[in-house]
Each structure stands twice: as C-alpha cells, then as structure tokens.
Amino acid sequence: MINNPPIDELAEKVGSKYALCVVASKRARQLIDHAQNQGLTDLPNKNKPLSEAAQEIKDGKVTIAKF
C-alpha cells in the first residue's frame, strides 16, 4: 500500500485513482523488467517497485499521455 506520497495527492496529478493504478503498475513493471535485464533481483536503491513508481509520479518524472 502506498502511504507516502499520499494516494489522493498522486490521483490529482494523473486525474483519478483508476488512472493512478494503471500508471503506477505499468511504471513498476518497467522498473522490474529493467532491473532484471541488468541481472539484478532488486531495484538498485532497494525500494519496492510500486513505491519507486509512486515517488516518480509525485516528482513529475513520469508523464501521462492522454488520448
């Protein structure tokens, strides 16, 4: 469960809690795949992938393409 940053704050950045779930899970999967391609079992900073994805969304490092 994501506690920091707050879910409501993240949902405002992406538009809804549903969109947050989709964006965060896709980014977490990308982080996992990237780490595995480098032969790692964990992320380099030892954070959980979903927590790292949430932090990236909060920091504005992840952009959401709206169609």
Buried (B, 14 or more C-beta within 10 A) or exposed (E): EBEEBEBEEBBEBBEEEEBBBEBBEEBBEEBBEEBEEEEEEEBEEEBEBBBBBBBBBBEEEBEEEEE
